[in-house]
């Protein structure tokens, strides 16, 4: 073989090897894919997702499916190219998922903590909807403070100037909505008996702009049963809404689902507000693949959801848990839930 021919062959071989090396070289990106969906009313890995003890639970004919996003943390060029040309995947900078100042383990730990917090808020909201209100109770009284002569440890504060107290945050907001030195009418219960007291707020020594009444507070929600959520390998706060709906459905005798497969996503706070999440395009695809007949979309995600609508999967806009309950009732009785508004 002539030297020229050998050179061409060697050049082609080297080019091919370089191409393979480039295609296999890891990139600073991650690929987001449709993740698994889980029926909160069913079981996962042989365990009930929502477990209730010391109370009767109902069995629904339908499903309430939470949705997830799968993350491929190590991406080579060949996978990035596939993701860029895929309707179901997204290629995003790695720093968006794994900030450079944090390790993957730290991110996973935060996701686990947010997942646990979402369960706590879901239980709080669900129990309130089931008739078990949150109580804001006194944990301590500052000696010689504004409340020392009238409030006691374990008193439950129910109102401020007639406005209902639904939690510690609301109590703080009501007190701080008026300047220090204001005489407030505080409603409370002590050992189940209601009472009222006039308390003059004072300046907070640590922050003079924040008036106080000199009590430590916490919240509790007495109920005669226990609720446990048991689900592995899922993190983040985005399942909060679906956990809330699942707890409500389990403890109500009526079948919330009406035999339908309902999917959704969204964070939940103690007040029942539904917050936006990431990965809505992938969650819509995952829901459709799981057989969902309607998808509950956080109001803050509606614009993105409309841009990534999945044929055959109606979407309902929800901003609160009440919106979600209304949307489900409307859908299961043959109506059309409030859709995401066109921008």
C-alpha positions as CSV (number, residue, x, y, z in Angstrom):
1,X,0.0,0.0,0.0
2,X,1.3,3.4,-0.9
3,X,2.3,5.8,1.9
4,X,-0.4,8.3,0.8
5,X,-3.1,5.6,1.2
6,X,-1.8,4.6,4.6
7,X,-1.8,8.2,5.7
8,X,-5.4,8.7,4.6
9,X,-6.5,5.6,6.5
10,X,-4.7,6.6,9.6
11,X,-6.1,10.1,9.4
12,X,-9.6,8.7,9.1
13,X,-9.1,6.4,12.0
14,X,-7.7,9.1,14.2
15,X,-10.7,11.4,13.3
16,X,-13.1,8.6,14.1
17,X,-11.4,8.0,17.4
18,X,-11.5,11.7,18.2
19,X,-15.1,11.9,17.3
20,X,-15.9,9.0,19.6
21,X,-14.0,10.7,22.4
22,X,-15.8,13.9,21.9
23,X,-19.2,12.2,21.8
24,X,-18.3,10.4,25.1
25,X,-16.9,13.5,26.8
26,X,-19.0,14.6,29.8
27,X,-20.7,18.0,29.5
28,X,-21.7,20.5,32.1
29,X,-25.4,19.8,31.5
30,X,-28.1,17.5,32.8
31,X,-31.0,15.9,30.9
32,X,-34.5,16.2,32.4
33,X,-36.8,13.3,31.5
34,X,-40.3,12.2,32.4
35,X,-40.0,10.4,35.7
36,X,-42.2,7.8,37.4
37,X,-45.7,8.7,38.6
38,X,-47.1,7.3,41.8
39,X,-50.7,6.8,42.8
40,X,-51.0,8.4,46.3
41,X,-54.0,6.2,47.0
42,X,-52.2,3.0,46.2
43,X,-49.0,1.2,47.1
44,X,-45.3,1.6,46.1
45,X,-42.8,-1.3,46.6
46,X,-45.4,-3.2,48.5
47,X,-46.2,-0.4,51.0
48,X,-49.2,1.9,51.1
49,X,-48.1,5.4,50.2
50,X,-50.5,7.0,52.6
51,X,-51.0,5.0,55.8
52,X,-53.7,5.9,58.3
53,X,-54.1,4.2,61.7
54,X,-56.9,4.5,64.3
55,X,-59.4,5.6,61.7
56,X,-61.5,4.1,59.0
57,X,-60.3,4.7,55.4
58,X,-62.1,4.5,52.1
59,X,-61.0,2.8,48.9
60,X,-61.3,4.8,45.7
61,X,-61.9,3.4,42.3
62,X,-59.7,6.0,40.6
63,X,-56.2,7.3,41.2
64,X,-54.5,10.5,42.4
65,X,-51.0,10.4,40.8
66,X,-48.1,12.6,41.7
67,X,-45.6,13.2,38.9
68,X,-41.8,13.4,38.9
69,X,-38.9,14.4,36.7
70,X,-36.0,12.1,36.1
71,X,-32.6,13.7,36.1
72,X,-29.6,12.3,34.2
73,X,-26.8,14.0,36.1
74,X,-23.9,12.9,33.8
75,X,-24.4,13.8,30.2
76,X,-22.2,13.0,27.2
77,X,-22.5,14.8,23.9
78,X,-24.5,12.0,22.3
79,X,-27.1,12.1,25.0
80,X,-27.2,15.9,25.0
81,X,-27.9,15.9,21.2
82,X,-30.7,13.4,21.7
83,X,-32.2,15.6,24.4
84,X,-32.0,18.8,22.4
85,X,-34.0,17.1,19.6
86,X,-36.5,15.4,21.9
87,X,-40.0,16.7,22.6
88,X,-40.0,14.9,26.0
89,X,-36.6,15.8,27.3
90,X,-34.8,19.0,28.2
91,X,-31.1,19.8,28.4
92,X,-30.3,22.4,31.0
93,X,-27.0,23.7,32.6
94,X,-25.9,21.4,35.4
95,X,-25.6,24.4,37.7
96,X,-29.4,24.9,37.7
97,X,-29.8,21.5,39.4
98,X,-26.5,21.1,41.2
99,X,-25.2,24.6,42.2
100,X,-21.4,24.7,42.0
101,X,-21.0,25.5,45.7
102,X,-22.9,22.4,46.7
103,X,-22.3,18.7,46.3
104,X,-24.8,16.3,44.8
105,X,-25.2,14.8,48.3
106,X,-26.1,18.2,49.7
107,X,-28.7,18.8,47.0
108,X,-30.2,15.4,47.6
109,X,-30.3,16.1,51.3
110,X,-32.1,19.4,50.7
111,X,-34.6,17.6,48.4
112,X,-35.2,15.1,51.1
113,X,-35.9,17.8,53.7
114,X,-38.3,19.6,51.3
115,X,-40.1,16.4,50.6
116,X,-40.6,15.8,54.3
117,X,-41.8,19.4,54.8
118,X,-44.3,19.0,51.9
119,X,-45.7,16.0,53.7
120,X,-46.2,18.0,56.9
121,X,-47.9,20.8,55.1
122,X,-50.1,18.4,53.2
123,X,-51.2,16.8,56.4
124,X,-51.9,20.2,58.0
125,X,-54.0,21.3,55.1
126,X,-55.9,18.0,54.6
127,X,-56.8,17.8,58.3
128,X,-58.1,21.3,58.3
129,X,-60.3,20.5,55.3
130,X,-61.5,17.4,57.2
131,X,-62.5,19.5,60.2
132,X,-59.5,19.5,62.4
133,X,-58.3,23.1,62.8
134,X,-54.8,24.3,63.6
135,X,-54.5,25.6,67.1
136,X,-52.0,28.4,68.0
137,X,-51.1,27.8,71.6
138,X,-49.0,29.6,74.1
139,X,-45.7,27.9,75.0
140,X,-44.3,30.6,77.3
141,X,-45.3,34.0,78.7
142,X,-42.7,36.7,79.2
143,X,-42.5,37.7,82.9
144,X,-43.8,41.2,83.5
145,X,-44.6,41.4,79.7
146,X,-47.8,42.6,78.1
147,X,-49.6,39.2,78.5
148,X,-48.2,38.1,81.9
149,X,-51.4,39.0,83.8
150,X,-53.9,37.4,81.4
151,X,-52.5,34.6,79.3
152,X,-51.0,31.3,80.5
153,X,-49.0,28.5,79.0
154,X,-51.2,26.2,76.8
155,X,-53.9,28.8,76.2
156,X,-55.1,28.6,72.6
157,X,-55.2,32.0,70.9
158,X,-58.3,32.2,68.6
159,X,-58.6,35.8,67.5
160,X,-57.2,39.3,67.4
161,X,-59.7,42.1,67.3
162,X,-62.3,39.7,66.0
163,X,-60.1,38.3,63.2
164,X,-59.7,34.6,63.3
165,X,-56.2,33.2,64.0
166,X,-55.6,30.2,61.8
167,X,-51.9,29.7,62.6
168,X,-48.9,31.3,64.2
169,X,-48.1,33.2,61.0
170,X,-51.5,34.8,61.0
171,X,-51.3,35.7,64.7
172,X,-47.9,37.4,64.2
173,X,-49.3,39.3,61.1
174,X,-52.4,40.5,63.0
175,X,-50.3,41.8,65.9
176,X,-47.8,43.5,63.7
177,X,-50.4,45.1,61.5
178,X,-50.9,47.7,64.1
179,X,-48.3,49.9,65.8
180,X,-46.8,49.1,69.2
181,X,-48.9,50.6,72.0
182,X,-52.2,49.4,70.4
183,X,-54.8,47.9,72.7
184,X,-55.7,44.5,71.2
185,X,-58.7,42.3,72.0
186,X,-57.3,38.8,72.2
187,X,-59.6,35.8,72.0
188,X,-58.5,32.6,73.6
189,X,-59.6,29.3,75.1
190,X,-58.3,27.8,78.3
191,X,-59.1,24.2,79.1
192,X,-61.8,24.4,76.4
193,X,-63.5,27.5,77.9
194,X,-63.5,30.7,75.8
195,X,-62.3,34.0,77.1
196,X,-61.1,37.5,75.9
197,X,-58.4,39.8,77.2
198,X,-57.2,43.4,76.4
199,X,-53.5,43.4,75.8
200,X,-51.4,46.4,74.8
201,X,-48.6,45.5,72.4
202,X,-45.1,46.6,73.1
203,X,-42.0,47.3,71.0
204,X,-39.8,44.3,70.4
205,X,-36.5,45.0,72.0
206,X,-34.7,43.1,69.2
207,X,-36.6,44.9,66.4
208,X,-38.4,48.1,67.5
209,X,-40.5,48.0,64.3
210,X,-42.2,44.7,65.2
211,X,-44.7,45.0,68.1
212,X,-45.2,42.0,70.3
213,X,-47.5,40.8,73.1
214,X,-44.8,38.8,75.0
215,X,-45.7,35.2,74.4
216,X,-44.0,32.3,72.8
217,X,-46.3,30.3,70.4
218,X,-46.4,27.1,68.5
219,X,-49.1,25.2,66.6
220,X,-50.8,21.8,67.0
221,X,-53.7,20.0,65.3
222,X,-55.3,17.5,67.6
223,X,-56.8,14.5,65.8
224,X,-57.6,10.9,66.9
225,X,-55.5,9.1,64.3
226,X,-52.1,9.1,62.7
227,X,-51.1,9.7,59.1
228,X,-47.8,8.5,57.6
229,X,-46.5,8.9,54.1
230,X,-44.1,6.2,53.0
231,X,-42.4,6.8,49.7
232,X,-38.8,6.3,48.8
233,X,-36.5,7.8,46.1
234,X,-38.5,10.9,45.5
235,X,-37.4,14.4,46.7
236,X,-38.4,18.0,46.6
237,X,-41.6,19.8,47.6
238,X,-43.6,19.3,44.4
239,X,-45.8,16.4,45.6
240,X,-47.4,18.5,48.3
241,X,-50.7,19.1,46.5
242,X,-51.2,15.4,45.5
243,X,-50.4,14.2,49.0
244,X,-53.0,16.7,50.4
245,X,-55.6,15.3,48.0
246,X,-54.7,11.8,48.8
247,X,-55.1,12.2,52.6
248,X,-58.4,13.9,52.1
249,X,-59.6,11.1,49.8
250,X,-58.4,8.4,52.2
251,X,-60.3,9.8,55.1
252,X,-63.5,10.9,53.4
253,X,-66.2,8.2,52.8
254,X,-66.9,9.6,49.3
255,X,-64.7,8.7,46.4
256,X,-63.0,12.0,45.4
257,X,-61.7,10.6,42.1
258,X,-65.0,9.4,40.7
259,X,-63.1,6.5,39.2
260,X,-60.9,8.8,37.1
261,X,-57.1,8.9,36.9
262,X,-56.1,12.4,38.0
263,X,-52.5,13.6,37.9
264,X,-51.0,16.8,39.1
265,X,-48.2,18.6,40.8
266,X,-47.5,21.6,42.9
267,X,-46.1,22.6,46.3
268,X,-48.5,23.3,49.2
269,X,-48.1,25.6,52.2
270,X,-49.9,25.5,55.5
271,X,-52.5,28.0,54.2
272,X,-53.4,25.6,51.3
273,X,-51.8,27.7,48.5
274,X,-50.4,25.7,45.6
275,X,-47.0,26.9,44.4
276,X,-45.2,26.4,41.0
277,X,-42.6,23.7,40.4
278,X,-40.0,22.8,37.8
279,X,-40.2,20.2,35.0
280,X,-43.8,20.7,34.0
281,X,-43.2,19.6,30.4
282,X,-41.7,16.3,31.6
283,X,-44.5,15.8,34.2
284,X,-47.2,16.2,31.6
285,X,-45.6,13.6,29.4
286,X,-45.2,11.2,32.3
287,X,-48.8,11.7,33.4
288,X,-50.2,11.0,29.9
289,X,-48.1,7.8,29.7
290,X,-49.5,6.7,33.1
291,X,-53.1,7.1,31.7
292,X,-54.0,10.4,33.4
293,X,-57.3,11.9,32.2
294,X,-56.7,15.3,33.6
295,X,-53.7,17.2,35.0
296,X,-53.8,19.7,37.9
297,X,-51.4,22.6,37.0
298,X,-50.2,25.2,39.5
299,X,-51.3,28.6,38.3
300,X,-47.7,29.7,38.2
301,X,-46.9,27.0,35.7
302,X,-49.8,27.6,33.4
303,X,-47.9,29.5,30.7
304,X,-45.2,26.9,30.4
305,X,-47.8,24.1,30.5
306,X,-49.7,25.6,27.6
307,X,-46.5,25.8,25.6
308,X,-45.9,22.1,26.2
309,X,-49.5,20.8,26.2
310,X,-49.8,17.1,25.6
311,X,-52.6,16.1,23.2
312,X,-55.4,14.3,24.9
313,X,-54.5,15.5,28.4
314,X,-56.8,18.3,29.6
315,X,-55.3,20.7,32.1
316,X,-56.9,22.5,35.1
317,X,-55.5,25.6,36.7
318,X,-55.2,25.5,40.5
319,X,-53.9,28.1,42.9
320,X,-55.2,26.6,46.1
321,X,-56.3,23.2,47.4
322,X,-59.9,24.4,47.2
323,X,-59.3,25.1,43.5
324,X,-58.0,21.5,43.1
325,X,-61.0,20.0,44.9
326,X,-63.4,22.1,42.7
327,X,-61.6,21.1,39.5
328,X,-61.8,17.4,40.5
329,X,-65.5,17.6,41.3
330,X,-66.2,19.4,38.1
331,X,-64.3,16.9,36.0
332,X,-65.6,13.8,37.7
333,X,-69.2,15.0,37.2
334,X,-68.8,15.5,33.5
335,X,-67.9,19.2,33.4
336,X,-64.8,21.1,32.2
337,X,-62.6,22.4,35.0
338,X,-61.2,25.9,34.8
339,X,-58.4,25.7,32.2
340,X,-55.1,27.4,32.1
341,X,-55.7,30.9,30.6
342,X,-54.3,31.6,27.2
343,X,-51.7,34.4,27.5
